[in-house]
């Protein structure tokens, strides 16, 4: 005989969909892992975080005035760093 679930247990189970599990829809993740030769999901998450940060930084730099010398220095530094990473 199975015991009755407590209130907080029922509440947690309401948020989980056992029919449509989120691990099944990771086609994009698998494609990126194959393309960039990433071995584990942890490497993928680190890679995607690095991509997000570089995109955010490049967007911030692009909003600066094109004649600003700080923008030019920041662009060169970011491009050099990304080139050295690979």
PDB file of N, CA, C and O in Angstrom:
ATOM      1  N   UNK A   1       0.836  -1.162   0.000  1.00  0.00           N
ATOM      2  CA  UNK A   1       0.000   0.000   0.000  1.00  0.00           C
ATOM      3  C   UNK A   1       0.899   1.250   0.000  1.00  0.00           C
ATOM      4  O   UNK A   1       1.893   1.305   0.724  1.00  0.00           O
ATOM      5  N   UNK A   2       0.549   2.222  -0.796  1.00  0.00           N
ATOM      6  CA  UNK A   2       1.320   3.452  -0.921  1.00  0.00           C
ATOM      7  C   UNK A   2       0.690   4.526  -0.055  1.00  0.00           C
ATOM      8  O   UNK A   2      -0.533   4.660  -0.011  1.00  0.00           O
ATOM      9  N   UNK A   3       1.513   5.278   0.622  1.00  0.00           N
ATOM     10  CA  UNK A   3       0.991   6.317   1.505  1.00  0.00           C
ATOM     11  C   UNK A   3       0.492   7.505   0.700  1.00  0.00           C
ATOM     12  O   UNK A   3       0.885   7.695  -0.451  1.00  0.00           O
ATOM     13  N   UNK A   4      -0.362   8.293   1.300  1.00  0.00           N
ATOM     14  CA  UNK A   4      -0.862   9.518   0.681  1.00  0.00           C
ATOM     15  C   UNK A   4       0.270  10.535   0.590  1.00  0.00           C
ATOM     16  O   UNK A   4       1.102  10.629   1.493  1.00  0.00           O
ATOM     17  N   UNK A   5       0.299  11.289  -0.493  1.00  0.00           N
ATOM     18  CA  UNK A   5       1.307  12.336  -0.642  1.00  0.00           C
ATOM     19  C   UNK A   5       0.938  13.529   0.225  1.00  0.00           C
ATOM     20  O   UNK A   5      -0.234  13.859   0.405  1.00  0.00           O
ATOM     21  N   UNK A   6       1.981  14.166   0.759  1.00  0.00           N
ATOM     22  CA  UNK A   6       1.756  15.361   1.560  1.00  0.00           C
ATOM     23  C   UNK A   6       1.529  16.541   0.617  1.00  0.00           C
ATOM     24  O   UNK A   6       1.764  16.448  -0.588  1.00  0.00           O
ATOM     25  N   UNK A   7       1.073  17.639   1.184  1.00  0.00           N
ATOM     26  CA  UNK A   7       0.714  18.805   0.374  1.00  0.00           C
ATOM     27  C   UNK A   7       1.886  19.302  -0.459  1.00  0.00           C
ATOM     28  O   UNK A   7       1.729  19.526  -1.660  1.00  0.00           O
ATOM     29  N   UNK A   8       3.053  19.479   0.144  1.00  0.00           N
ATOM     30  CA  UNK A   8       4.196  20.008  -0.596  1.00  0.00           C
ATOM     31  C   UNK A   8       4.675  19.023  -1.660  1.00  0.00           C
ATOM     32  O   UNK A   8       5.202  19.446  -2.689  1.00  0.00           O
ATOM     33  N   UNK A   9       4.506  17.737  -1.437  1.00  0.00           N
ATOM     34  CA  UNK A   9       4.872  16.740  -2.436  1.00  0.00           C
ATOM     35  C   UNK A   9       3.937  16.815  -3.645  1.00  0.00           C
ATOM     36  O   UNK A   9       4.383  16.718  -4.788  1.00  0.00           O
ATOM     37  N   UNK A  10       2.659  16.985  -3.389  1.00  0.00           N
ATOM     38  CA  UNK A  10       1.695  17.140  -4.486  1.00  0.00           C
ATOM     39  C   UNK A  10       1.991  18.401  -5.287  1.00  0.00           C
ATOM     40  O   UNK A  10       1.921  18.415  -6.516  1.00  0.00           O
ATOM     41  N   UNK A  11       2.323  19.455  -4.556  1.00  0.00           N
ATOM     42  CA  UNK A  11       2.612  20.728  -5.218  1.00  0.00           C
ATOM     43  C   UNK A  11       3.830  20.604  -6.134  1.00  0.00           C
ATOM     44  O   UNK A  11       3.822  21.147  -7.239  1.00  0.00           O
ATOM     45  N   UNK A  12       4.864  19.907  -5.697  1.00  0.00           N
ATOM     46  CA  UNK A  12       6.049  19.699  -6.526  1.00  0.00           C
ATOM     47  C   UNK A  12       5.734  18.845  -7.747  1.00  0.00           C
ATOM     48  O   UNK A  12       6.240  19.107  -8.838  1.00  0.00           O
ATOM     49  N   UNK A  13       4.910  17.835  -7.569  1.00  0.00           N
ATOM     50  CA  UNK A  13       4.587  16.945  -8.672  1.00  0.00           C
ATOM     51  C   UNK A  13       3.709  17.615  -9.715  1.00  0.00           C
ATOM     52  O   UNK A  13       3.698  17.190 -10.870  1.00  0.00           O
ATOM     53  N   UNK A  14       2.970  18.655  -9.334  1.00  0.00           N
ATOM     54  CA  UNK A  14       2.160  19.378 -10.314  1.00  0.00           C
ATOM     55  C   UNK A  14       3.022  20.081 -11.353  1.00  0.00           C
ATOM     56  O   UNK A  14       2.600  20.272 -12.493  1.00  0.00           O
ATOM     57  N   UNK A  15       4.236  20.466 -10.955  1.00  0.00           N
ATOM     58  CA  UNK A  15       5.109  21.215 -11.843  1.00  0.00           C
ATOM     59  C   UNK A  15       5.899  20.323 -12.790  1.00  0.00           C
ATOM     60  O   UNK A  15       6.536  20.831 -13.712  1.00  0.00           O
ATOM     61  N   UNK A  16       5.877  19.023 -12.591  1.00  0.00           N
ATOM     62  CA  UNK A  16       6.641  18.090 -13.411  1.00  0.00           C
ATOM     63  C   UNK A  16       5.710  17.389 -14.382  1.00  0.00           C
ATOM     64  O   UNK A  16       4.666  16.859 -14.001  1.00  0.00           O
ATOM     65  N   UNK A  17       6.111  17.399 -15.651  1.00  0.00           N
ATOM     66  CA  UNK A  17       5.334  16.710 -16.674  1.00  0.00           C
ATOM     67  C   UNK A  17       6.086  15.446 -17.063  1.00  0.00           C
ATOM     68  O   UNK A  17       7.103  15.518 -17.754  1.00  0.00           O
ATOM     69  N   UNK A  18       5.598  14.289 -16.627  1.00  0.00           N
ATOM     70  CA  UNK A  18       6.295  13.041 -16.889  1.00  0.00           C
ATOM     71  C   UNK A  18       6.093  12.541 -18.317  1.00  0.00           C
ATOM     72  O   UNK A  18       6.873  11.717 -18.796  1.00  0.00           O
ATOM     73  N   UNK A  19       5.078  13.019 -18.992  1.00  0.00           N
ATOM     74  CA  UNK A  19       4.816  12.588 -20.363  1.00  0.00           C
ATOM     75  C   UNK A  19       5.757  13.284 -21.336  1.00  0.00           C
ATOM     76  O   UNK A  19       6.286  12.646 -22.246  1.00  0.00           O
ATOM     77  N   UNK A  20       5.970  14.575 -21.156  1.00  0.00           N
ATOM     78  CA  UNK A  20       6.814  15.350 -22.058  1.00  0.00           C
ATOM     79  C   UNK A  20       8.030  15.840 -21.272  1.00  0.00           C
ATOM     80  O   UNK A  20       8.060  16.984 -20.817  1.00  0.00           O
ATOM     81  N   UNK A  21       9.018  14.983 -21.116  1.00  0.00           N
ATOM     82  CA  UNK A  21      10.203  15.284 -20.326  1.00  0.00           C
ATOM     83  C   UNK A  21      11.098  16.245 -21.084  1.00  0.00           C
ATOM     84  O   UNK A  21      11.256  16.119 -22.298  1.00  0.00           O
ATOM     85  N   UNK A  22      11.694  17.218 -20.372  1.00  0.00           N
ATOM     86  CA  UNK A  22      12.465  18.249 -21.051  1.00  0.00           C
ATOM     87  C   UNK A  22      13.775  17.723 -21.635  1.00  0.00           C
ATOM     88  O   UNK A  22      14.348  18.377 -22.506  1.00  0.00           O
ATOM     89  N   UNK A  23      14.254  16.602 -21.204  1.00  0.00           N
ATOM     90  CA  UNK A  23      15.489  16.035 -21.739  1.00  0.00           C
ATOM     91  C   UNK A  23      15.341  15.478 -23.140  1.00  0.00           C
ATOM     92  O   UNK A  23      16.344  15.189 -23.793  1.00  0.00           O
ATOM     93  N   UNK A  24      14.116  15.320 -23.619  1.00  0.00           N
ATOM     94  CA  UNK A  24      13.894  14.743 -24.939  1.00  0.00           C
ATOM     95  C   UNK A  24      14.022  15.758 -26.068  1.00  0.00           C
ATOM     96  O   UNK A  24      14.219  15.376 -27.222  1.00  0.00           O
ATOM     97  N   UNK A  25      13.914  17.032 -25.753  1.00  0.00           N
ATOM     98  CA  UNK A  25      13.918  18.066 -26.792  1.00  0.00           C
ATOM     99  C   UNK A  25      15.227  18.838 -26.793  1.00  0.00           C
ATOM    100  O   UNK A  25      15.218  20.068 -26.739  1.00  0.00           O
ATOM    101  N   UNK A  26      16.336  18.146 -26.853  1.00  0.00           N
ATOM    102  CA  UNK A  26      17.628  18.796 -26.818  1.00  0.00           C
ATOM    103  C   UNK A  26      18.383  18.599 -28.130  1.00  0.00           C
ATOM    104  O   UNK A  26      19.597  18.400 -28.119  1.00  0.00           O
ATOM    105  N   UNK A  27      17.685  18.652 -29.245  1.00  0.00           N
ATOM    106  CA  UNK A  27      18.302  18.437 -30.548  1.00  0.00           C
ATOM    107  C   UNK A  27      19.337  19.520 -30.824  1.00  0.00           C
ATOM    108  O   UNK A  27      20.420  19.229 -31.332  1.00  0.00           O
ATOM    109  N   UNK A  28      19.017  20.753 -30.497  1.00  0.00           N
ATOM    110  CA  UNK A  28      19.954  21.857 -30.706  1.00  0.00           C
ATOM    111  C   UNK A  28      21.228  21.649 -29.889  1.00  0.00           C
ATOM    112  O   UNK A  28      22.336  21.888 -30.368  1.00  0.00           O
ATOM    113  N   UNK A  29      21.052  21.210 -28.674  1.00  0.00           N
ATOM    114  CA  UNK A  29      22.196  20.956 -27.802  1.00  0.00           C
ATOM    115  C   UNK A  29      23.099  19.878 -28.387  1.00  0.00           C
ATOM    116  O   UNK A  29      24.322  20.016 -28.369  1.00  0.00           O
ATOM    117  N   UNK A  30      22.517  18.829 -28.893  1.00  0.00           N
ATOM    118  CA  UNK A  30      23.295  17.733 -29.480  1.00  0.00           C
ATOM    119  C   UNK A  30      24.020  18.202 -30.741  1.00  0.00           C
ATOM    120  O   UNK A  30      25.172  17.828 -30.963  1.00  0.00           O
ATOM    121  N   UNK A  31      23.366  19.009 -31.564  1.00  0.00           N
ATOM    122  CA  UNK A  31      24.013  19.543 -32.766  1.00  0.00           C
ATOM    123  C   UNK A  31      25.242  20.370 -32.410  1.00  0.00           C
ATOM    124  O   UNK A  31      26.302  20.212 -33.016  1.00  0.00           O
ATOM    125  N   UNK A  32      25.094  21.251 -31.426  1.00  0.00           N
ATOM    126  CA  UNK A  32      26.216  22.103 -31.018  1.00  0.00           C
ATOM    127  C   UNK A  32      27.339  21.264 -30.429  1.00  0.00           C
ATOM    128  O   UNK A  32      28.512  21.531 -30.689  1.00  0.00           O
ATOM    129  N   UNK A  33      26.999  20.263 -29.646  1.00  0.00           N
ATOM    130  CA  UNK A  33      28.018  19.403 -29.062  1.00  0.00           C
ATOM    131  C   UNK A  33      28.799  18.660 -30.140  1.00  0.00           C
ATOM    132  O   UNK A  33      30.013  18.493 -30.018  1.00  0.00           O
ATOM    133  N   UNK A  34      28.128  18.219 -31.177  1.00  0.00           N
ATOM    134  CA  UNK A  34      28.832  17.537 -32.270  1.00  0.00           C
ATOM    135  C   UNK A  34      29.685  18.503 -33.077  1.00  0.00           C
ATOM    136  O   UNK A  34      30.826  18.189 -33.420  1.00  0.00           O
ATOM    137  N   UNK A  35      29.140  19.675 -33.383  1.00  0.00           N
ATOM    138  CA  UNK A  35      29.839  20.635 -34.224  1.00  0.00           C
ATOM    139  C   UNK A  35      31.128  21.127 -33.579  1.00  0.00           C
ATOM    140  O   UNK A  35      32.159  21.236 -34.243  1.00  0.00           O
ATOM    141  N   UNK A  36      31.068  21.425 -32.277  1.00  0.00           N
ATOM    142  CA  UNK A  36      32.221  21.995 -31.596  1.00  0.00           C
ATOM    143  C   UNK A  36      32.983  20.985 -30.749  1.00  0.00           C
ATOM    144  O   UNK A  36      33.821  21.361 -29.930  1.00  0.00           O
ATOM    145  N   UNK A  37      32.693  19.712 -30.945  1.00  0.00           N
ATOM    146  CA  UNK A  37      33.420  18.613 -30.307  1.00  0.00           C
ATOM    147  C   UNK A  37      33.414  18.734 -28.780  1.00  0.00           C
ATOM    148  O   UNK A  37      34.447  18.581 -28.128  1.00  0.00           O
ATOM    149  N   UNK A  38      32.239  19.010 -28.230  1.00  0.00           N
ATOM    150  CA  UNK A  38      32.082  19.083 -26.782  1.00  0.00           C
ATOM    151  C   UNK A  38      31.695  17.700 -26.282  1.00  0.00           C
ATOM    152  O   UNK A  38      30.813  17.057 -26.851  1.00  0.00           O
ATOM    153  N   UNK A  39      32.347  17.240 -25.226  1.00  0.00           N
ATOM    154  CA  UNK A  39      32.150  15.868 -24.783  1.00  0.00           C
ATOM    155  C   UNK A  39      30.983  15.701 -23.811  1.00  0.00           C
ATOM    156  O   UNK A  39      30.269  14.700 -23.864  1.00  0.00           O
ATOM    157  N   UNK A  40      30.786  16.682 -22.923  1.00  0.00           N
ATOM    158  CA  UNK A  40      29.752  16.527 -21.885  1.00  0.00           C
ATOM    159  C   UNK A  40      28.790  17.706 -21.914  1.00  0.00           C
ATOM    160  O   UNK A  40      29.048  18.730 -22.545  1.00  0.00           O
ATOM    161  N   UNK A  41      27.683  17.534 -21.221  1.00  0.00           N
ATOM    162  CA  UNK A  41      26.696  18.618 -21.139  1.00  0.00           C
ATOM    163  C   UNK A  41      27.246  19.796 -20.342  1.00  0.00           C
ATOM    164  O   UNK A  41      26.877  20.943 -20.593  1.00  0.00           O
ATOM    165  N   UNK A  42      28.125  19.518 -19.384  1.00  0.00           N
ATOM    166  CA  UNK A  42      28.733  20.601 -18.607  1.00  0.00           C
ATOM    167  C   UNK A  42      29.573  21.490 -19.517  1.00  0.00           C
ATOM    168  O   UNK A  42      29.548  22.715 -19.394  1.00  0.00           O
ATOM    169  N   UNK A  43      30.319  20.868 -20.434  1.00  0.00           N
ATOM    170  CA  UNK A  43      31.103  21.648 -21.396  1.00  0.00           C
ATOM    171  C   UNK A  43      30.177  22.475 -22.273  1.00  0.00           C
ATOM    172  O   UNK A  43      30.484  23.624 -22.591  1.00  0.00           O
ATOM    173  N   UNK A  44      29.043  21.896 -22.665  1.00  0.00           N
ATOM    174  CA  UNK A  44      28.078  22.635 -23.482  1.00  0.00           C
ATOM    175  C   UNK A  44      27.542  23.848 -22.722  1.00  0.00           C
ATOM    176  O   UNK A  44      27.430  24.934 -23.290  1.00  0.00           O
ATOM    177  N   UNK A  45      27.215  23.671 -21.452  1.00  0.00           N
ATOM    178  CA  UNK A  45      26.671  24.783 -20.672  1.00  0.00           C
ATOM    179  C   UNK A  45      27.718  25.877 -20.461  1.00  0.00           C
ATOM    180  O   UNK A  45      27.391  27.063 -20.493  1.00  0.00           O
ATOM    181  N   UNK A  46      28.969  25.481 -20.247  1.00  0.00           N
ATOM    182  CA  UNK A  46      30.041  26.474 -20.131  1.00  0.00           C
ATOM    183  C   UNK A  46      30.218  27.211 -21.449  1.00  0.00           C
ATOM    184  O   UNK A  46      30.394  28.430 -21.470  1.00  0.00           O
ATOM    185  N   UNK A  47      30.172  26.459 -22.556  1.00  0.00           N
ATOM    186  CA  UNK A  47      30.312  27.062 -23.877  1.00  0.00           C
ATOM    187  C   UNK A  47      29.176  28.048 -24.149  1.00  0.00           C
ATOM    188  O   UNK A  47      29.422  29.155 -24.627  1.00  0.00           O
ATOM    189  N   UNK A  48      27.954  27.663 -23.855  1.00  0.00           N
ATOM    190  CA  UNK A  48      26.822  28.543 -24.132  1.00  0.00           C
ATOM    191  C   UNK A  48      26.859  29.785 -23.238  1.00  0.00           C
ATOM    192  O   UNK A  48      26.452  30.865 -23.665  1.00  0.00           O
ATOM    193  N   UNK A  49      27.342  29.640 -22.003  1.00  0.00           N
ATOM    194  CA  UNK A  49      27.478  30.809 -21.132  1.00  0.00           C
ATOM    195  C   UNK A  49      28.536  31.760 -21.679  1.00  0.00           C
ATOM    196  O   UNK A  49      28.359  32.978 -21.640  1.00  0.00           O
ATOM    197  N   UNK A  50      29.627  31.209 -22.184  1.00  0.00           N
ATOM    198  CA  UNK A  50      30.681  32.032 -22.779  1.00  0.00           C
ATOM    199  C   UNK A  50      30.168  32.767 -24.017  1.00  0.00           C
ATOM    200  O   UNK A  50      30.495  33.935 -24.228  1.00  0.00           O
ATOM    201  N   UNK A  51      29.376  32.095 -24.824  1.00  0.00           N
ATOM    202  CA  UNK A  51      28.796  32.715 -26.015  1.00  0.00           C
ATOM    203  C   UNK A  51      27.846  33.843 -25.626  1.00  0.00           C
ATOM    204  O   UNK A  51      27.867  34.915 -26.232  1.00  0.00           O
ATOM    205  N   UNK A  52      27.010  33.600 -24.613  1.00  0.00           N
ATOM    206  CA  UNK A  52      26.088  34.643 -24.164  1.00  0.00           C
ATOM    207  C   UNK A  52      26.830  35.874 -23.663  1.00  0.00           C
ATOM    208  O   UNK A  52      26.451  37.004 -23.971  1.00  0.00           O
ATOM    209  N   UNK A  53      27.895  35.650 -22.887  1.00  0.00           N
ATOM    210  CA  UNK A  53      28.651  36.785 -22.356  1.00  0.00           C
ATOM    211  C   UNK A  53      29.325  37.566 -23.477  1.00  0.00           C
ATOM    212  O   UNK A  53      29.331  38.797 -23.457  1.00  0.00           O
ATOM    213  N   UNK A  54      29.894  36.862 -24.457  1.00  0.00           N
ATOM    214  CA  UNK A  54      30.567  37.564 -25.550  1.00  0.00           C
ATOM    215  C   UNK A  54      29.555  38.309 -26.415  1.00  0.00           C
ATOM    216  O   UNK A  54      29.851  39.402 -26.899  1.00  0.00           O
ATOM    217  N   UNK A  55      28.371  37.742 -26.618  1.00  0.00           N
ATOM    218  CA  UNK A  55      27.338  38.439 -27.376  1.00  0.00           C
ATOM    219  C   UNK A  55      26.870  39.686 -26.638  1.00  0.00           C
ATOM    220  O   UNK A  55      26.670  40.736 -27.248  1.00  0.00           O
ATOM    221  N   UNK A  56      26.699  39.571 -25.342  1.00  0.00           N
ATOM    222  CA  UNK A  56      26.264  40.719 -24.542  1.00  0.00           C
ATOM    223  C   UNK A  56      27.314  41.823 -24.575  1.00  0.00           C
ATOM    224  O   UNK A  56      26.987  43.002 -24.709  1.00  0.00           O
ATOM    225  N   UNK A  57      28.573  41.427 -24.453  1.00  0.00           N
ATOM    226  CA  UNK A  57      29.656  42.407 -24.476  1.00  0.00           C
ATOM    227  C   UNK A  57      29.767  43.072 -25.838  1.00  0.00           C
ATOM    228  O   UNK A  57      29.954  44.286 -25.914  1.00  0.00           O
ATOM    229  N   UNK A  58      29.656  42.301 -26.917  1.00  0.00           N
ATOM    230  CA  UNK A  58      29.746  42.889 -28.253  1.00  0.00           C
ATOM    231  C   UNK A  58      28.560  43.817 -28.524  1.00  0.00           C
ATOM    232  O   UNK A  58      28.705  44.831 -29.206  1.00  0.00           O
ATOM    233  N   UNK A  59      27.397  43.471 -27.994  1.00  0.00           N
ATOM    234  CA  UNK A  59      26.232  44.346 -28.162  1.00  0.00           C
ATOM    235  C   UNK A  59      26.433  45.656 -27.397  1.00  0.00           C
ATOM    236  O   UNK A  59      26.074  46.729 -27.883  1.00  0.00           O
ATOM    237  N   UNK A  60      27.009  45.558 -26.201  1.00  0.00           N
ATOM    238  CA  UNK A  60      27.285  46.756 -25.411  1.00  0.00           C
ATOM    239  C   UNK A  60      28.300  47.642 -26.125  1.00  0.00           C
ATOM    240  O   UNK A  60      28.148  48.863 -26.154  1.00  0.00           O
ATOM    241  N   UNK A  61      29.319  47.040 -26.694  1.00  0.00           N
ATOM    242  CA  UNK A  61      30.337  47.804 -27.426  1.00  0.00           C
ATOM    243  C   UNK A  61      29.731  48.448 -28.664  1.00  0.00           C
ATOM    244  O   UNK A  61      30.077  49.579 -29.004  1.00  0.00           O
ATOM    245  N   UNK A  62      28.838  47.746 -29.336  1.00  0.00           N
ATOM    246  CA  UNK A  62      28.256  48.284 -30.568  1.00  0.00           C
ATOM    247  C   UNK A  62      27.361  49.491 -30.311  1.00  0.00           C
ATOM    248  O   UNK A  62      27.116  50.288 -31.217  1.00  0.00           O
ATOM    249  N   UNK A  63      26.870  49.629 -29.073  1.00  0.00           N
ATOM    250  CA  UNK A  63      26.031  50.785 -28.758  1.00  0.00           C
ATOM    251  C   UNK A  63      26.833  52.050 -28.486  1.00  0.00           C
ATOM    252  O   UNK A  63      26.268  53.140 -28.403  1.00  0.00           O
ATOM    253  N   UNK A  64      28.155  51.907 -28.346  1.00  0.00           N
ATOM    254  CA  UNK A  64      29.000  53.086 -28.150  1.00  0.00           C
ATOM    255  C   UNK A  64      29.108  53.880 -29.450  1.00  0.00           C
ATOM    256  O   UNK A  64      28.832  53.360 -30.531  1.00  0.00           O
ATOM    257  N   UNK A  65      29.510  55.132 -29.332  1.00  0.00           N
ATOM    258  CA  UNK A  65      29.693  55.996 -30.492  1.00  0.00           C
ATOM    259  C   UNK A  65      30.840  55.459 -31.348  1.00  0.00           C
ATOM    260  O   UNK A  65      31.900  55.140 -30.812  1.00  0.00           O
ATOM    261  N   UNK A  66      30.652  55.351 -32.671  1.00  0.00           N
ATOM    262  CA  UNK A  66      31.710  54.807 -33.537  1.00  0.00           C
ATOM    263  C   UNK A  66      33.012  55.612 -33.506  1.00  0.00           C
ATOM    264  O   UNK A  66      34.076  55.063 -33.792  1.00  0.00           O
ATOM    265  N   UNK A  67      32.946  56.876 -33.172  1.00  0.00           N
ATOM    266  CA  UNK A  67      34.156  57.695 -33.135  1.00  0.00           C
ATOM    267  C   UNK A  67      34.866  57.638 -31.791  1.00  0.00           C
ATOM    268  O   UNK A  67      35.941  58.216 -31.633  1.00  0.00           O
ATOM    269  N   UNK A  68      34.284  56.957 -30.838  1.00  0.00           N
ATOM    270  CA  UNK A  68      34.846  56.872 -29.496  1.00  0.00           C
ATOM    271  C   UNK A  68      36.093  55.976 -29.503  1.00  0.00           C
ATOM    272  O   UNK A  68      36.020  54.837 -29.964  1.00  0.00           O
ATOM    273  N   UNK A  69      37.229  56.466 -29.004  1.00  0.00           N
ATOM    274  CA  UNK A  69      38.440  55.632 -28.984  1.00  0.00           C
ATOM    275  C   UNK A  69      38.310  54.432 -28.046  1.00  0.00           C
ATOM    276  O   UNK A  69      38.943  53.401 -28.275  1.00  0.00           O
ATOM    277  N   UNK A  70      37.510  54.551 -27.011  1.00  0.00           N
ATOM    278  CA  UNK A  70      37.289  53.422 -26.099  1.00  0.00           C
ATOM    279  C   UNK A  70      36.604  52.267 -26.833  1.00  0.00           C
ATOM    280  O   UNK A  70      36.896  51.101 -26.569  1.00  0.00           O
ATOM    281  N   UNK A  71      35.700  52.591 -27.748  1.00  0.00           N
ATOM    282  CA  UNK A  71      35.017  51.548 -28.521  1.00  0.00           C
ATOM    283  C   UNK A  71      36.023  50.804 -29.379  1.00  0.00           C
ATOM    284  O   UNK A  71      35.995  49.575 -29.448  1.00  0.00           O
ATOM    285  N   UNK A  72      36.905  51.532 -30.029  1.00  0.00           N
ATOM    286  CA  UNK A  72      37.896  50.903 -30.901  1.00  0.00           C
ATOM    287  C   UNK A  72      38.818  49.983 -30.098  1.00  0.00           C
ATOM    288  O   UNK A  72      39.108  48.866 -30.526  1.00  0.00           O
ATOM    289  N   UNK A  73      39.276  50.450 -28.936  1.00  0.00           N
ATOM    290  CA  UNK A  73      40.145  49.628 -28.089  1.00  0.00           C
ATOM    291  C   UNK A  73      39.408  48.383 -27.596  1.00  0.00           C
ATOM    292  O   UNK A  73      39.969  47.288 -27.579  1.00  0.00           O
ATOM    293  N   UNK A  74      38.158  48.558 -27.198  1.00  0.00           N
ATOM    294  CA  UNK A  74      37.375  47.422 -26.688  1.00  0.00           C
ATOM    295  C   UNK A  74      37.118  46.399 -27.784  1.00  0.00           C
ATOM    296  O   UNK A  74      37.185  45.193 -27.545  1.00  0.00           O
ATOM    297  N   UNK A  75      36.822  46.887 -28.995  1.00  0.00           N
ATOM    298  CA  UNK A  75      36.602  45.969 -30.117  1.00  0.00           C
ATOM    299  C   UNK A  75      37.848  45.146 -30.388  1.00  0.00           C
ATOM    300  O   UNK A  75      37.775  43.927 -30.544  1.00  0.00           O
ATOM    301  N   UNK A  76      39.001  45.819 -30.443  1.00  0.00           N
ATOM    302  CA  UNK A  76      40.244  45.099 -30.718  1.00  0.00           C
ATOM    303  C   UNK A  76      40.558  44.086 -29.622  1.00  0.00           C
ATOM    304  O   UNK A  76      40.962  42.960 -29.912  1.00  0.00           O
ATOM    305  N   UNK A  77      40.374  44.483 -28.366  1.00  0.00           N
ATOM    306  CA  UNK A  77      40.655  43.572 -27.248  1.00  0.00           C
ATOM    307  C   UNK A  77      39.741  42.353 -27.283  1.00  0.00           C
ATOM    308  O   UNK A  77      40.194  41.228 -27.072  1.00  0.00           O
ATOM    309  N   UNK A  78      38.455  42.575 -27.549  1.00  0.00           N
ATOM    310  CA  UNK A  78      37.509  41.454 -27.617  1.00  0.00           C
ATOM    311  C   UNK A  78      37.821  40.536 -28.785  1.00  0.00           C
ATOM    312  O   UNK A  78      37.802  39.315 -28.633  1.00  0.00           O
ATOM    313  N   UNK A  79      38.104  41.098 -29.937  1.00  0.00           N
ATOM    314  CA  UNK A  79      38.423  40.269 -31.098  1.00  0.00           C
ATOM    315  C   UNK A  79      39.703  39.486 -30.896  1.00  0.00           C
ATOM    316  O   UNK A  79      39.778  38.318 -31.277  1.00  0.00           O
ATOM    317  N   UNK A  80      40.707  40.104 -30.306  1.00  0.00           N
ATOM    318  CA  UNK A  80      41.956  39.375 -30.019  1.00  0.00           C
ATOM    319  C   UNK A  80      41.721  38.220 -29.058  1.00  0.00           C
ATOM    320  O   UNK A  80      42.231  37.118 -29.259  1.00  0.00           O
ATOM    321  N   UNK A  81      40.943  38.482 -28.010  1.00  0.00           N
ATOM    322  CA  UNK A  81      40.673  37.447 -27.030  1.00  0.00           C
ATOM    323  C   UNK A  81      39.886  36.280 -27.654  1.00  0.00           C
ATOM    324  O   UNK A  81      40.198  35.116 -27.406  1.00  0.00           O
ATOM    325  N   UNK A  82      38.889  36.594 -28.447  1.00  0.00           N
ATOM    326  CA  UNK A  82      38.096  35.545 -29.093  1.00  0.00           C
ATOM    327  C   UNK A  82      38.925  34.765 -30.108  1.00  0.00           C
ATOM    328  O   UNK A  82      38.764  33.552 -30.248  1.00  0.00           O
ATOM    329  N   UNK A  83      39.817  35.467 -30.818  1.00  0.00           N
ATOM    330  CA  UNK A  83      40.683  34.790 -31.775  1.00  0.00           C
ATOM    331  C   UNK A  83      41.640  33.847 -31.060  1.00  0.00           C
ATOM    332  O   UNK A  83      41.887  32.737 -31.532  1.00  0.00           O
ATOM    333  N   UNK A  84      42.182  34.283 -29.920  1.00  0.00           N
ATOM    334  CA  UNK A  84      43.108  33.435 -29.155  1.00  0.00           C
ATOM    335  C   UNK A  84      42.409  32.232 -28.545  1.00  0.00           C
ATOM    336  O   UNK A  84      43.014  31.172 -28.387  1.00  0.00           O
ATOM    337  N   UNK A  85      41.137  32.393 -28.203  1.00  0.00           N
ATOM    338  CA  UNK A  85      40.379  31.254 -27.659  1.00  0.00           C
ATOM    339  C   UNK A  85      40.211  30.182 -28.729  1.00  0.00           C
ATOM    340  O   UNK A  85      40.310  28.986 -28.457  1.00  0.00           O
ATOM    341  N   UNK A  86      39.959  30.632 -29.930  1.00  0.00           N
ATOM    342  CA  UNK A  86      39.800  29.668 -31.023  1.00  0.00           C
ATOM    343  C   UNK A  86      38.497  29.838 -31.625  1.00  0.00           C
ATOM    344  O   UNK A  86      38.155  29.125 -32.568  1.00  0.00           O
TER     345      UNK A  86
END
